[in-house]
């Protein structure tokens, strides 16, 4: 289950205390929760490349591995794609799904009156109907435009966050997208946050319906459920409302990943292991007994964590976008941007500085240099297909105790 533009920071299991998400809490109580999942690119097509082939955004197509829906179909599984996003339905690898259900998108000009009239509501209803139509082994991939689509949650869902002195929540349905400035009206920014929170509350309710359907269906004893997102949605944290130039801060990169196993393995487990999208491919491939990602690649199955087995720690997560880069170790995050051929760097201490508030490159220049060198080595190894042979990082880059 993919919900686009769902940032981890708006969910209760990831530490949000002002937005109630009881269904995500319910799922987390039954799942392995991965706390530090970072998109390797904010581009949707690259997210799917990672999910369906295990390739990092910086890895070229150097081998002949099959896409996940293709290998699942060839293995005799029922393969179904349910989505309301034409971009996903038209991805080249989407053609390997034997069944593709694309919900038509009617123009949206106002908030819906009822939950089942919303885009999320209609998609989840279609997904639930799909799950109930067969009991054979299957790969069912559900993709919602989420907050990348119209913000059409009933007005009451966004108004519930207004305090007595707050302005009335805005009624817009088109996702906002512009730069915020120092003189931006704070009430306007608060309105964006409340409107987004209303959509998250809607997604939470819809998730509850999906969980109920899975729990009621006969195949529930053998069903793995993974819920994630390709990217978050900036809401003014660093001067951006919505996708702008895709600067790679955590509000954009940090996404949820919860994996519920049918036997209860790993329930309530949490891990801070660095995870990137390709790991979901490796996890699903192992679960479905499909060809795995090559040992020389970046993607690693997360199933051993659920069963309490040791998994070598990942020391580096790298993300890329045009003119932007991010490299994260367990203890640091380095952001780079290229402006007029000049390279600018920002360094943040992790995991303490969760939302990149305190920039410390002027005091920790050696750390920035080491991380930049590690990122370059990663890029070269990705291009050569030798990521698995990267040398360990220096302890100063991995020890968050400082």
C-alpha positions as CSV (number, residue, x, y, z in Angstrom):
1,X,0.0,0.0,0.0
2,X,1.6,3.2,-1.2
3,X,0.2,6.6,-0.2
4,X,2.0,9.4,-2.1
5,X,3.3,12.4,-0.2
6,X,2.7,10.9,3.2
7,X,5.5,12.2,5.5
8,X,6.5,10.0,8.5
9,X,6.4,13.0,10.8
10,X,2.6,13.3,10.6
11,X,2.0,9.8,12.0
12,X,1.6,8.8,15.7
13,X,3.9,5.8,15.4
14,X,6.7,8.2,14.3
15,X,6.3,10.6,17.2
16,X,3.5,12.9,16.2
17,X,1.6,13.9,19.3
18,X,-1.0,16.4,18.1
19,X,-2.5,14.4,15.2
20,X,-4.4,11.3,16.2
21,X,-3.7,8.4,13.8
22,X,-5.3,5.4,15.6
23,X,-5.3,3.1,12.6
24,X,-1.6,3.7,11.9
25,X,-1.1,3.1,15.6
26,X,-3.0,-0.2,15.2
27,X,-0.9,-1.2,12.3
28,X,2.3,-0.3,14.1
29,X,1.3,-2.5,17.1
30,X,1.1,-5.5,14.6
31,X,4.2,-4.6,12.5
32,X,7.9,-4.0,12.3
33,X,8.3,-0.3,12.1
34,X,11.3,1.1,10.3
35,X,12.1,4.5,11.8
36,X,14.7,5.8,9.4
37,X,13.5,5.1,5.8
38,X,14.8,7.7,3.4
39,X,13.7,8.1,-0.2
40,X,16.7,7.7,-2.6
41,X,15.0,10.2,-4.9
42,X,11.8,12.4,-4.7
43,X,11.0,11.4,-8.3
44,X,8.1,8.9,-8.4
45,X,9.4,6.9,-11.4
46,X,12.7,6.3,-9.5
47,X,10.8,5.2,-6.4
48,X,9.1,2.6,-8.5
49,X,12.3,1.6,-10.1
50,X,13.6,0.8,-6.6
51,X,10.5,-0.9,-5.4
52,X,10.1,-3.1,-8.4
53,X,13.7,-3.9,-9.3
54,X,15.7,-3.1,-6.2
55,X,17.9,-0.6,-8.0
56,X,19.1,2.5,-6.1
57,X,18.4,5.7,-8.0
58,X,22.1,6.0,-8.7
59,X,22.5,2.4,-9.9
60,X,22.2,1.8,-13.7
61,X,20.4,-1.2,-15.2
62,X,23.5,-3.4,-15.4
63,X,21.8,-6.8,-15.1
64,X,18.8,-8.5,-16.6
65,X,16.8,-8.9,-13.4
66,X,13.0,-9.1,-13.8
67,X,10.7,-6.5,-12.4
68,X,8.7,-7.6,-9.3
69,X,5.3,-7.8,-11.1
70,X,6.9,-9.7,-14.0
71,X,8.7,-12.3,-11.8
72,X,5.5,-12.7,-9.7
73,X,3.4,-13.3,-12.7
74,X,5.8,-15.8,-14.2
75,X,5.8,-17.6,-10.8
76,X,2.1,-18.1,-11.2
77,X,0.9,-15.5,-8.8
78,X,-2.2,-13.3,-9.5
79,X,-0.8,-9.8,-10.1
80,X,-3.0,-6.7,-9.6
81,X,-2.3,-3.0,-9.7
82,X,-4.9,-0.7,-8.2
83,X,-4.2,3.0,-8.6
84,X,-5.7,6.4,-9.1
85,X,-2.5,7.8,-10.6
86,X,-2.1,7.6,-14.4
87,X,1.6,8.1,-14.0
88,X,1.9,4.9,-12.1
89,X,-0.4,2.9,-14.4
90,X,1.7,4.0,-17.4
91,X,5.1,3.0,-15.9
92,X,6.8,0.5,-18.3
93,X,7.0,-2.2,-15.6
94,X,3.3,-1.7,-14.7
95,X,2.5,-3.5,-17.9
96,X,3.5,-6.8,-16.3
97,X,0.5,-6.7,-14.0
98,X,-2.1,-9.1,-15.4
99,X,-4.8,-6.8,-14.0
100,X,-4.6,-3.0,-13.9
101,X,-7.4,-1.0,-12.3
102,X,-7.0,2.7,-12.9
103,X,-9.7,4.8,-11.2
104,X,-10.8,7.7,-13.4
105,X,-10.1,11.1,-11.9
106,X,-12.9,13.6,-12.1
107,X,-12.1,17.3,-11.6
108,X,-12.4,18.2,-7.9
109,X,-13.4,21.7,-7.0
110,X,-14.5,21.3,-3.3
111,X,-14.2,19.1,-0.3
112,X,-16.2,15.9,-0.3
113,X,-19.2,15.6,1.9
114,X,-18.6,11.9,2.8
115,X,-15.4,9.9,3.3
116,X,-16.3,7.4,0.5
117,X,-16.6,10.4,-2.0
118,X,-13.0,11.3,-1.6
119,X,-10.2,10.1,-3.9
120,X,-8.6,8.1,-1.0
121,X,-11.9,6.7,0.0
122,X,-12.8,5.5,-3.5
123,X,-9.4,4.0,-4.0
124,X,-9.5,2.0,-0.8
125,X,-13.0,0.7,-1.5
126,X,-11.7,-0.5,-4.9
127,X,-8.7,-2.1,-3.3
128,X,-10.8,-3.9,-0.7
129,X,-13.2,-5.2,-3.4
130,X,-10.1,-6.5,-5.3
131,X,-8.8,-8.3,-2.2
132,X,-12.1,-10.0,-1.7
133,X,-12.4,-11.4,-5.2
134,X,-9.7,-14.1,-4.9
135,X,-8.0,-16.3,-2.5
136,X,-5.1,-17.5,-4.7
137,X,-1.5,-16.4,-4.0
138,X,-1.2,-12.8,-5.3
139,X,0.8,-9.7,-5.4
140,X,-1.6,-6.8,-5.0
141,X,0.0,-3.4,-5.4
142,X,-2.2,-0.4,-4.3
143,X,-1.1,3.1,-5.1
144,X,-2.9,6.3,-4.0
145,X,-2.1,9.7,-5.2
146,X,-2.6,10.6,-1.5
147,X,-1.5,14.2,-0.8
148,X,-0.2,14.6,-4.4
149,X,-3.8,14.5,-5.5
150,X,-6.7,16.8,-4.5
151,X,-7.0,17.6,-0.8
152,X,-10.7,16.7,-0.7
153,X,-11.2,15.4,2.8
154,X,-14.5,16.6,4.4
155,X,-14.0,20.0,5.9
156,X,-14.6,18.7,9.4
157,X,-11.3,16.7,9.2
158,X,-9.2,19.8,8.7
159,X,-11.3,22.0,11.0
160,X,-10.8,19.7,14.0
161,X,-7.3,21.0,14.5
162,X,-8.4,24.7,14.8
163,X,-8.0,26.2,18.3
164,X,-10.4,28.9,19.4
165,X,-8.2,31.8,18.3
166,X,-7.1,30.2,15.0
167,X,-8.5,31.4,11.7
168,X,-11.0,29.2,9.9
169,X,-9.3,26.4,8.1
170,X,-8.9,27.1,4.3
171,X,-11.2,25.4,1.8
172,X,-8.8,24.9,-1.1
173,X,-8.5,21.4,-2.7
174,X,-5.5,22.0,-5.0
175,X,-2.3,21.0,-3.2
176,X,-0.3,24.2,-2.5
177,X,3.0,24.7,-4.2
178,X,5.2,27.8,-3.7
179,X,8.0,29.3,-1.7
180,X,7.4,30.6,1.8
181,X,9.2,33.7,2.9
182,X,10.1,35.3,6.2
183,X,7.2,37.7,6.0
184,X,4.7,34.9,5.1
185,X,1.5,35.0,7.1
186,X,1.9,32.4,9.9
187,X,-1.9,31.9,9.9
188,X,-1.7,31.0,6.2
189,X,1.1,28.5,6.9
190,X,-0.9,27.0,9.8
191,X,-3.8,26.6,7.4
192,X,-1.7,24.5,5.1
193,X,-0.6,22.3,8.0
194,X,-4.2,21.7,9.1
195,X,-5.4,21.0,5.6
196,X,-2.6,18.4,5.1
197,X,-3.4,16.9,8.6
198,X,-7.0,16.5,7.4
199,X,-5.8,14.5,4.5
200,X,-3.7,12.3,6.8
201,X,-6.7,11.8,9.1
202,X,-8.6,10.7,6.0
203,X,-5.8,8.3,5.1
204,X,-5.8,6.9,8.6
205,X,-9.6,6.2,8.5
206,X,-9.2,4.5,5.1
207,X,-6.4,2.4,6.4
208,X,-8.6,1.2,9.2
209,X,-11.1,-0.1,6.6
210,X,-8.3,-2.0,4.8
211,X,-7.1,-3.6,8.0
212,X,-10.6,-4.7,8.8
213,X,-11.0,-6.2,5.4
214,X,-7.7,-8.1,5.7
215,X,-8.6,-9.3,9.2
216,X,-12.0,-10.6,8.0
217,X,-10.7,-12.3,4.8
218,X,-9.7,-16.0,4.8
219,X,-6.2,-15.3,3.4
220,X,-5.2,-13.1,6.3
221,X,-3.1,-15.9,7.9
222,X,-0.7,-15.7,5.0
223,X,-0.8,-12.1,4.0
224,X,2.1,-9.7,4.3
225,X,1.1,-6.0,4.3
226,X,3.6,-3.3,3.7
227,X,2.6,0.4,3.9
228,X,4.9,3.1,2.7
229,X,5.2,6.3,0.7
230,X,7.7,7.5,-2.0
231,X,8.2,11.0,-0.5
232,X,6.8,13.5,2.0
233,X,5.3,17.0,1.5
234,X,7.2,20.1,2.7
235,X,5.0,22.5,4.6
236,X,7.2,25.6,5.2
237,X,9.9,23.9,7.4
238,X,12.6,25.2,5.1
239,X,10.9,27.9,3.1
240,X,9.0,25.5,0.8
241,X,5.3,24.7,0.5
242,X,4.9,21.5,-1.5
243,X,7.3,20.2,-4.1
244,X,9.5,23.1,-5.2
245,X,13.1,22.5,-6.1
246,X,13.1,19.3,-4.2
247,X,15.8,20.3,-1.6
248,X,16.4,17.0,0.2
249,X,15.3,17.8,3.8
250,X,13.7,15.2,6.0
251,X,10.2,16.6,5.5
252,X,10.6,15.4,1.9
253,X,12.9,12.3,2.3
254,X,11.7,10.7,5.6
255,X,8.9,8.3,4.8
256,X,7.0,5.6,6.7
257,X,7.5,1.9,6.3
258,X,5.5,-0.6,8.3
259,X,5.6,-4.3,7.5
260,X,3.0,-6.6,9.1
261,X,3.7,-10.3,8.9
262,X,0.8,-12.9,9.2
263,X,2.4,-14.8,12.0
264,X,2.8,-11.8,14.2
265,X,6.6,-11.9,13.8
266,X,8.2,-8.7,14.7
267,X,5.0,-7.1,16.1
268,X,5.8,-3.9,18.0
269,X,9.5,-4.1,16.9
270,X,11.2,-0.9,15.9
271,X,14.5,-0.4,14.2
272,X,16.6,2.7,13.4
273,X,18.5,0.8,10.7
274,X,18.9,3.0,7.6
275,X,16.5,1.8,5.0
276,X,15.9,2.9,1.4
277,X,13.2,1.9,-1.1
278,X,15.1,-0.9,-2.8
279,X,15.0,-2.9,0.4
280,X,11.2,-3.3,0.0
281,X,11.8,-5.1,-3.3
282,X,14.3,-7.5,-1.7
283,X,11.8,-8.1,1.2
284,X,8.9,-8.8,-1.1
285,X,11.0,-11.0,-3.4
286,X,12.1,-13.1,-0.4
287,X,8.6,-13.4,1.0
288,X,7.1,-14.4,-2.4
289,X,10.1,-16.8,-3.2
290,X,11.0,-14.8,-6.3
291,X,14.5,-14.1,-7.7
292,X,16.3,-11.8,-5.2
293,X,18.4,-8.7,-5.8
294,X,22.0,-9.5,-6.6
295,X,24.4,-9.7,-3.7
296,X,26.5,-7.0,-5.3
297,X,23.6,-4.5,-5.2
298,X,22.3,-2.2,-2.5
299,X,18.9,-3.7,-1.7
300,X,18.7,-6.0,1.3
301,X,15.7,-8.0,2.6
302,X,14.3,-6.7,5.9
303,X,12.7,-10.0,6.9
304,X,15.5,-11.1,9.1
305,X,14.8,-8.1,11.4
306,X,11.2,-9.3,11.9
307,X,12.5,-12.8,12.9
308,X,15.1,-11.4,15.3
309,X,18.1,-12.4,13.1
310,X,21.2,-10.3,12.8
311,X,21.5,-8.1,9.8
312,X,24.7,-6.2,9.1
313,X,24.1,-2.5,9.7
314,X,23.8,-0.1,6.8
315,X,26.2,2.8,7.3
316,X,25.1,5.0,4.5
317,X,21.9,6.1,2.8
318,X,22.2,8.4,-0.3
319,X,19.5,10.4,-2.0
320,X,19.7,12.4,-5.2
321,X,17.7,15.0,-7.2
322,X,18.7,17.5,-9.9
323,X,21.2,19.9,-8.4
324,X,20.7,18.4,-4.9
325,X,22.1,15.5,-2.9
326,X,21.8,14.1,0.6
327,X,24.0,11.5,2.4
328,X,23.0,10.1,5.7
329,X,25.0,8.1,8.2
330,X,23.7,7.0,11.6
331,X,25.2,10.1,13.1
332,X,25.1,12.8,10.4
333,X,23.2,14.2,7.4
334,X,25.0,16.2,4.7
335,X,22.9,18.2,2.2
336,X,24.5,19.6,-1.0
337,X,23.1,22.0,-3.5
338,X,24.6,23.3,-6.7
339,X,23.8,26.9,-7.5
340,X,25.4,28.7,-10.5
341,X,28.1,26.0,-10.5
342,X,28.9,26.6,-6.8
343,X,28.5,23.7,-4.4
344,X,26.9,24.5,-1.0
345,X,26.8,22.2,2.0
346,X,24.8,21.9,5.1
347,X,25.5,19.5,7.9
348,X,23.2,18.3,10.7
349,X,23.7,16.0,13.7
350,X,21.5,12.9,13.7
351,X,19.3,11.6,15.1
352,X,19.0,14.5,17.6
353,X,18.3,17.2,15.0
354,X,15.3,15.5,13.5
355,X,14.1,18.3,11.3
356,X,17.4,19.9,10.4
357,X,17.2,23.1,12.5
358,X,20.9,23.5,13.6
359,X,23.3,23.7,10.7
360,X,26.9,22.8,12.0
361,X,29.2,22.6,9.0
362,X,31.2,25.6,10.1
363,X,32.0,23.8,13.4
364,X,32.4,20.3,11.9
365,X,34.0,20.9,8.6
366,X,36.0,17.6,8.7
367,X,32.8,15.6,9.1
368,X,31.3,17.4,6.1
369,X,34.4,16.6,4.0
370,X,34.4,12.9,5.0
371,X,30.7,12.5,4.3
372,X,31.1,14.2,0.9
373,X,33.9,11.8,0.1
374,X,31.8,8.9,1.2
375,X,28.9,10.1,-1.0
376,X,31.3,10.3,-4.0
377,X,32.6,6.8,-3.4
378,X,29.0,5.6,-3.2
379,X,28.2,7.2,-6.6
380,X,31.2,5.6,-8.2
381,X,30.4,2.2,-6.7
382,X,26.7,2.5,-7.8
383,X,27.8,3.2,-11.4
384,X,30.2,0.2,-11.3
385,X,27.7,-2.1,-9.6
386,X,30.0,-2.7,-6.6
387,X,28.1,-1.0,-3.8
388,X,28.4,-4.1,-1.7
389,X,32.2,-3.8,-1.5
390,X,32.2,-0.2,-0.1
391,X,34.7,0.2,2.8
392,X,33.3,0.8,6.3
393,X,32.9,4.4,7.4
394,X,35.0,6.0,10.1
395,X,33.6,5.7,13.6
396,X,33.1,9.4,13.8
397,X,30.5,9.2,11.1
398,X,28.5,6.3,12.6
399,X,28.6,6.9,16.4
400,X,25.7,9.1,17.3
401,X,26.7,9.2,21.0
402,X,29.3,11.9,20.2
